[in-house]
Amino acid sequence: MTAVYPVLAAVAAYLLGSLSFAVIVTRVMGLSDPRTYGSKNPGATNVLRSGSKAAAIITLLLDAVKGWLPVALVMWFGHPYGLEDGTVALVGLAAFLGHLWPVFFRFEGGKGVATALGVLVGVSGWLGLATALTWVIIAFFFRYSSLASLVAAVFAPVYYLLVDGVVWYAEGTIAASMVVMALLLAWRHKENIQRLMAGKESRLGSKKDKPGAEAGAPSGKAHK
């Protein structure tokens, strides 16, 4: 029976991750579906292109919470049920996969940046903070959200292993799940990487297509 609990926890985490808050929040707030404009990515960055900062912030927070919550619950209450570090790694990855391929939204999900950050915060608040600061630094100096996300994703497992025994004790299964998330996040950003290499990626703060723009109006295609 003990072996069933990690599976149930992973399924619950995947279902939670499958809640596409970019779609849910914009629908509740009466905004355009983020899958119909800009990069068509159901994530906070694209929701911001609707012109509603509030919707983007709420989406960002909820996407992060759905990554944090299953990890935190297992770490807080899992031990009596035999849920150890392996299950922590499993539920974190499951929530992330739910965001990428949500069962409730035809498996058409986002890129997973906020959800991955939530998972890291669940593992350690310090790890989440270090990763978030990495994103902020790269975004501030280079003005590319996608580049900041990629660099932060690469550095997350590095931080986790580098500070082993100082701030936390690293576990192999959790480190492996971080590496898998980083690889999947990079894969989901493959078009952004191509545009970065071609010098065509949109910078933070640049004007982008907005929902409801007039048909035929000259405007560059927006990206993440």
C-alpha positions in Angstrom: 0.0 0.0 0.0 2.9 2.3 0.7 3.9 2.3 -2.9 0.5 3.6 -3.9 0.9 6.9 -2.0 3.8 8.3 -4.2 1.7 7.5 -7.3 -1.4 9.1 -5.9 0.6 12.2 -4.9 2.1 12.5 -8.4 -1.3 12.2 -10.1 -2.7 14.9 -7.8 0.3 17.1 -8.5 -0.1 16.6 -12.2 -3.8 17.5 -12.0 -3.0 20.6 -10.0 -0.4 21.5 -12.5 -2.9 21.1 -15.3 -4.9 24.1 -14.1 -3.9 26.6 -16.8 -4.3 29.8 -14.7 -3.5 32.1 -17.6 -6.7 30.9 -19.3 -8.7 30.7 -16.1 -7.7 34.2 -14.8 -8.3 35.9 -18.2 -11.6 34.2 -18.5 -12.7 35.2 -15.0 -11.5 38.8 -15.7 -13.3 39.0 -19.0 -10.0 39.3 -21.0 -9.0 37.7 -24.3 -7.8 34.1 -24.2 -3.9 34.3 -24.2 -3.8 31.4 -26.6 -5.2 33.7 -29.3 -2.7 36.6 -29.4 1.0 37.4 -28.9 3.1 34.2 -28.5 -0.1 32.3 -27.9 1.6 30.9 -24.8 -0.7 30.5 -21.8 1.6 32.1 -19.3 2.0 35.3 -17.3 4.3 37.0 -19.8 1.7 36.7 -22.6 -1.2 37.6 -20.3 0.7 40.9 -19.7 0.2 41.6 -23.4 -3.5 41.9 -22.7 -2.7 45.2 -21.0 -3.8 43.9 -17.6 -0.8 43.9 -15.1 -3.2 42.6 -12.4 -4.1 39.5 -14.5 -0.5 38.8 -15.3 0.6 39.1 -11.6 -2.3 36.8 -10.5 -1.4 34.3 -13.2 2.3 34.4 -12.2 1.5 33.8 -8.5 -1.0 31.0 -9.1 1.3 29.2 -11.6 4.1 29.4 -9.0 1.8 28.2 -6.2 0.7 25.1 -8.1 4.4 24.1 -8.3 5.1 24.9 -4.7 2.1 23.4 -3.0 2.5 19.7 -3.8 6.2 19.8 -3.0 5.5 21.6 0.3 2.7 19.2 1.3 4.9 16.2 0.8 7.8 17.7 2.7 5.5 18.8 5.6 3.2 15.8 5.9 4.6 13.0 3.7 7.0 11.2 6.1 4.3 9.2 8.0 3.1 7.8 4.6 6.5 6.9 3.3 6.8 9.9 1.1 10.4 10.9 1.1 12.8 12.8 -1.2 12.0 10.6 -4.2 8.3 11.6 -3.9 9.3 15.3 -3.5 11.1 15.1 -6.8 8.2 13.2 -8.4 5.5 15.6 -7.4 7.5 18.6 -8.4 8.2 17.2 -11.8 4.5 16.1 -12.2 3.2 19.6 -11.4 5.6 21.0 -14.0 4.5 18.4 -16.6 0.9 19.3 -15.9 1.6 22.9 -16.7 3.4 21.9 -20.0 0.7 19.4 -21.0 -2.5 20.1 -19.1 -5.1 17.4 -19.3 -7.9 19.9 -18.8 -6.8 22.1 -21.7 -6.2 19.6 -24.6 -2.5 19.2 -23.4 -1.7 22.7 -24.7 0.2 24.4 -21.9 2.8 27.0 -21.2 6.5 27.0 -20.9 6.7 26.3 -17.2 8.9 29.1 -15.8 6.7 30.2 -12.9 5.7 26.6 -12.0 9.3 25.5 -12.0 10.2 28.4 -9.7 7.4 27.3 -7.4 8.8 23.8 -7.2 12.2 25.3 -6.3 10.7 27.4 -3.6 9.0 24.3 -2.2 12.4 22.5 -2.1 14.0 25.6 -0.4 13.0 29.2 -0.2 16.7 30.1 -0.5 17.0 28.1 -3.7 13.9 29.8 -5.1 15.3 33.2 -4.2 18.7 32.6 -5.7 17.0 31.4 -9.0 14.6 34.3 -9.1 17.4 36.8 -8.5 19.3 35.2 -11.4 16.3 35.8 -13.6 16.0 39.4 -12.5 19.7 40.1 -13.1 19.8 38.6 -16.6 16.5 40.3 -17.5 17.7 43.7 -16.2 20.9 43.7 -18.1 19.9 41.9 -21.3 16.1 42.7 -21.5 15.1 39.3 -22.7 12.6 37.3 -20.6 13.4 34.1 -22.5 17.2 34.4 -21.9 16.6 35.1 -18.2 14.4 32.0 -17.9 16.9 29.8 -19.7 19.9 31.0 -17.6 17.9 30.7 -14.3 16.8 27.2 -15.3 20.5 26.1 -15.9 21.7 27.6 -12.7 19.0 26.1 -10.4 20.5 22.6 -10.2 24.0 24.1 -10.1 23.0 26.2 -7.0 21.3 23.1 -5.5 24.4 21.0 -5.8 26.9 23.7 -5.1 25.6 24.7 -1.7 25.1 21.0 -0.6 25.9 20.7 3.1 25.9 24.5 3.7 22.3 25.7 3.3 20.6 22.3 2.6 21.5 18.7 1.9 21.1 17.9 -1.8 19.4 14.7 -2.8 20.1 13.0 -6.1 16.5 12.5 -7.1 15.6 16.1 -6.5 18.7 17.3 -8.4 17.7 15.0 -11.3 14.2 16.4 -11.4 15.6 19.9 -11.6 17.8 18.9 -14.5 14.9 17.3 -16.3 12.8 20.5 -15.8 15.7 22.6 -17.1 15.9 20.5 -20.2 12.2 20.6 -20.8 12.1 24.3 -20.2 14.9 24.8 -22.8 13.0 22.6 -25.2 9.8 24.6 -24.8 11.9 27.8 -25.5 13.4 26.4 -28.7 11.8 29.0 -30.9 12.9 31.8 -28.5 16.5 30.4 -28.7 16.4 30.5 -32.5 15.2 34.1 -32.4 17.8 35.0 -29.8 20.5 33.6 -32.1 19.0 35.5 -35.0 18.7 38.7 -33.0 14.9 38.8 -33.5 13.7 38.1 -30.0 11.4 40.7 -28.5 12.9 42.6 -25.6 11.1 43.3 -22.3 9.2 46.6 -22.6 9.0 46.6 -26.3 5.7 47.1 -28.0 3.9 43.9 -29.0 0.7 42.8 -30.7 -2.3 43.1 -28.4 -5.6 41.3 -28.5 -8.2 43.2 -30.6 -5.6 44.9 -32.8 -7.0 45.9 -36.2 -6.6 43.3 -38.9 -3.9 44.2 -41.3 -2.3 46.7 -39.1 1.5 46.7 -39.4 2.9 45.0 -36.3 5.7 42.5 -35.5 4.7 39.1 -34.2 5.1 39.0 -30.5 6.9 36.3 -28.6 7.5 35.3 -25.0 
